[in-house]
Amino acid sequence: MRDTVIFDFGGVVTSSPFEAFNRLERERGLPHDLIRRINASNPDDNAWALFERAEIDAAGFDTQFAEEARVLGHELRGEDVLSLLSGDIRPRMVHALDWLKTNGYRLGCITNNVPAGEGAGMSRSAEKAAKVAAVMERFDHVIESSKIGIRKPDPRIYELMLTTLGKPAANCVYLDDLGINCKPAAALGMHAIKVTGEAQALDALADALGVERGTF
């Protein structure tokens, strides 16, 4: 019986930062998806990976990311990208969290984030940080990569959530907007959903839990 739902945060509970990345690229005349391309280069040891594991600080990220962009022939500071990380909370996702909580489901959140901004959502204002914190309170447990030094898709971060919640993988649905992060969850036995949009994710979640679409 699937009685546990584990969410990614950015791009699932909030709008995707990729949209903001593409907007910045258009404004600067940079290639589409340049930021994602930089992030995909040397994925275990690049600036993003190090920052999400809190192995460098914001200043170190700013410098190293700029160097990685320069290698690809472009000028882009890490600090310019950090300002784009905090997406907008999706109201229907919050409604879904409330419905799941009310109906007895266990809720977890695994988020790759960096020690920048305020709170788990890396907010740029105290007001937004407070709104994110209110959403975070709905989860039974939250794991942040920057606090434990492990980031998705490392299988250990998913195993840690299962252990903490005391649930077998077969009981869990996992939602993430990155396919590479869904694969380890599926390999462990979770029902993984790759999120491409709010409505799609909630329909897929309803199907996975055996409830009527439109419930959330």
Secondary structure as a PSIPRED ss2 file (coil, helix, strand):
# PSIPRED VFORMAT (PSIPRED V4.0)

   1 M C   1.000  0.000  0.000
   2 R C   1.000  0.000  0.000
   3 D C   1.000  0.000  0.000
   4 T E   0.000  0.000  1.000
   5 V E   0.000  0.000  1.000
   6 I E   0.000  0.000  1.000
   7 F E   0.000  0.000  1.000
   8 D C   1.000  0.000  0.000
   9 F C   1.000  0.000  0.000
  10 G E   0.000  0.000  1.000
  11 G C   1.000  0.000  0.000
  12 V C   1.000  0.000  0.000
  13 V C   1.000  0.000  0.000
  14 T E   0.000  0.000  1.000
  15 S C   1.000  0.000  0.000
  16 S C   1.000  0.000  0.000
  17 P H   0.000  1.000  0.000
  18 F H   0.000  1.000  0.000
  19 E H   0.000  1.000  0.000
  20 A H   0.000  1.000  0.000
  21 F H   0.000  1.000  0.000
  22 N H   0.000  1.000  0.000
  23 R H   0.000  1.000  0.000
  24 L H   0.000  1.000  0.000
  25 E H   0.000  1.000  0.000
  26 R H   0.000  1.000  0.000
  27 E H   0.000  1.000  0.000
  28 R H   0.000  1.000  0.000
  29 G C   1.000  0.000  0.000
  30 L C   1.000  0.000  0.000
  31 P C   1.000  0.000  0.000
  32 H C   1.000  0.000  0.000
  33 D C   1.000  0.000  0.000
  34 L H   0.000  1.000  0.000
  35 I H   0.000  1.000  0.000
  36 R H   0.000  1.000  0.000
  37 R H   0.000  1.000  0.000
  38 I H   0.000  1.000  0.000
  39 N H   0.000  1.000  0.000
  40 A H   0.000  1.000  0.000
  41 S C   1.000  0.000  0.000
  42 N C   1.000  0.000  0.000
  43 P C   1.000  0.000  0.000
  44 D C   1.000  0.000  0.000
  45 D C   1.000  0.000  0.000
  46 N C   1.000  0.000  0.000
  47 A H   0.000  1.000  0.000
  48 W H   0.000  1.000  0.000
  49 A H   0.000  1.000  0.000
  50 L H   0.000  1.000  0.000
  51 F H   0.000  1.000  0.000
  52 E H   0.000  1.000  0.000
  53 R C   1.000  0.000  0.000
  54 A C   1.000  0.000  0.000
  55 E C   1.000  0.000  0.000
  56 I C   1.000  0.000  0.000
  57 D C   1.000  0.000  0.000
  58 A H   0.000  1.000  0.000
  59 A H   0.000  1.000  0.000
  60 G H   0.000  1.000  0.000
  61 F H   0.000  1.000  0.000
  62 D H   0.000  1.000  0.000
  63 T H   0.000  1.000  0.000
  64 Q H   0.000  1.000  0.000
  65 F H   0.000  1.000  0.000
  66 A H   0.000  1.000  0.000
  67 E H   0.000  1.000  0.000
  68 E H   0.000  1.000  0.000
  69 A H   0.000  1.000  0.000
  70 R H   0.000  1.000  0.000
  71 V H   0.000  1.000  0.000
  72 L C   1.000  0.000  0.000
  73 G C   1.000  0.000  0.000
  74 H C   1.000  0.000  0.000
  75 E C   1.000  0.000  0.000
  76 L C   1.000  0.000  0.000
  77 R C   1.000  0.000  0.000
  78 G H   0.000  1.000  0.000
  79 E H   0.000  1.000  0.000
  80 D H   0.000  1.000  0.000
  81 V H   0.000  1.000  0.000
  82 L H   0.000  1.000  0.000
  83 S C   1.000  0.000  0.000
  84 L C   1.000  0.000  0.000
  85 L C   1.000  0.000  0.000
  86 S C   1.000  0.000  0.000
  87 G C   1.000  0.000  0.000
  88 D C   1.000  0.000  0.000
  89 I E   0.000  0.000  1.000
  90 R C   1.000  0.000  0.000
  91 P H   0.000  1.000  0.000
  92 R H   0.000  1.000  0.000
  93 M H   0.000  1.000  0.000
  94 V H   0.000  1.000  0.000
  95 H H   0.000  1.000  0.000
  96 A H   0.000  1.000  0.000
  97 L H   0.000  1.000  0.000
  98 D H   0.000  1.000  0.000
  99 W H   0.000  1.000  0.000
 100 L H   0.000  1.000  0.000
 101 K H   0.000  1.000  0.000
 102 T H   0.000  1.000  0.000
 103 N C   1.000  0.000  0.000
 104 G C   1.000  0.000  0.000
 105 Y C   1.000  0.000  0.000
 106 R E   0.000  0.000  1.000
 107 L E   0.000  0.000  1.000
 108 G E   0.000  0.000  1.000
 109 C E   0.000  0.000  1.000
 110 I E   0.000  0.000  1.000
 111 T E   0.000  0.000  1.000
 112 N C   1.000  0.000  0.000
 113 N C   1.000  0.000  0.000
 114 V C   1.000  0.000  0.000
 115 P C   1.000  0.000  0.000
 116 A C   1.000  0.000  0.000
 117 G C   1.000  0.000  0.000
 118 E E   0.000  0.000  1.000
 119 G C   1.000  0.000  0.000
 120 A C   1.000  0.000  0.000
 121 G C   1.000  0.000  0.000
 122 M C   1.000  0.000  0.000
 123 S E   0.000  0.000  1.000
 124 R C   1.000  0.000  0.000
 125 S C   1.000  0.000  0.000
 126 A H   0.000  1.000  0.000
 127 E H   0.000  1.000  0.000
 128 K H   0.000  1.000  0.000
 129 A H   0.000  1.000  0.000
 130 A H   0.000  1.000  0.000
 131 K H   0.000  1.000  0.000
 132 V H   0.000  1.000  0.000
 133 A H   0.000  1.000  0.000
 134 A H   0.000  1.000  0.000
 135 V H   0.000  1.000  0.000
 136 M H   0.000  1.000  0.000
 137 E C   1.000  0.000  0.000
 138 R C   1.000  0.000  0.000
 139 F C   1.000  0.000  0.000
 140 D C   1.000  0.000  0.000
 141 H E   0.000  0.000  1.000
 142 V E   0.000  0.000  1.000
 143 I E   0.000  0.000  1.000
 144 E E   0.000  0.000  1.000
 145 S H   0.000  1.000  0.000
 146 S H   0.000  1.000  0.000
 147 K H   0.000  1.000  0.000
 148 I H   0.000  1.000  0.000
 149 G C   1.000  0.000  0.000
 150 I C   1.000  0.000  0.000
 151 R C   1.000  0.000  0.000
 152 K C   1.000  0.000  0.000
 153 P C   1.000  0.000  0.000
 154 D C   1.000  0.000  0.000
 155 P H   0.000  1.000  0.000
 156 R H   0.000  1.000  0.000
 157 I H   0.000  1.000  0.000
 158 Y H   0.000  1.000  0.000
 159 E H   0.000  1.000  0.000
 160 L H   0.000  1.000  0.000
 161 M H   0.000  1.000  0.000
 162 L H   0.000  1.000  0.000
 163 T H   0.000  1.000  0.000
 164 T H   0.000  1.000  0.000
 165 L H   0.000  1.000  0.000
 166 G C   1.000  0.000  0.000
 167 K C   1.000  0.000  0.000
 168 P C   1.000  0.000  0.000
 169 A H   0.000  1.000  0.000
 170 A H   0.000  1.000  0.000
 171 N H   0.000  1.000  0.000
 172 C E   0.000  0.000  1.000
 173 V E   0.000  0.000  1.000
 174 Y E   0.000  0.000  1.000
 175 L E   0.000  0.000  1.000
 176 D E   0.000  0.000  1.000
 177 D C   1.000  0.000  0.000
 178 L C   1.000  0.000  0.000
 179 G H   0.000  1.000  0.000
 180 I H   0.000  1.000  0.000
 181 N H   0.000  1.000  0.000
 182 C H   0.000  1.000  0.000
 183 K H   0.000  1.000  0.000
 184 P H   0.000  1.000  0.000
 185 A H   0.000  1.000  0.000
 186 A H   0.000  1.000  0.000
 187 A H   0.000  1.000  0.000
 188 L H   0.000  1.000  0.000
 189 G C   1.000  0.000  0.000
 190 M C   1.000  0.000  0.000
 191 H E   0.000  0.000  1.000
 192 A E   0.000  0.000  1.000
 193 I E   0.000  0.000  1.000
 194 K E   0.000  0.000  1.000
 195 V C   1.000  0.000  0.000
 196 T C   1.000  0.000  0.000
 197 G C   1.000  0.000  0.000
 198 E H   0.000  1.000  0.000
 199 A H   0.000  1.000  0.000
 200 Q H   0.000  1.000  0.000
 201 A H   0.000  1.000  0.000
 202 L H   0.000  1.000  0.000
 203 D H   0.000  1.000  0.000
 204 A H   0.000  1.000  0.000
 205 L H   0.000  1.000  0.000
 206 A H   0.000  1.000  0.000
 207 D H   0.000  1.000  0.000
 208 A H   0.000  1.000  0.000
 209 L H   0.000  1.000  0.000
 210 G C   1.000  0.000  0.000
 211 V C   1.000  0.000  0.000
 212 E C   1.000  0.000  0.000
 213 R C   1.000  0.000  0.000
 214 G C   1.000  0.000  0.000
 215 T C   1.000  0.000  0.000
 216 F C   1.000  0.000  0.000
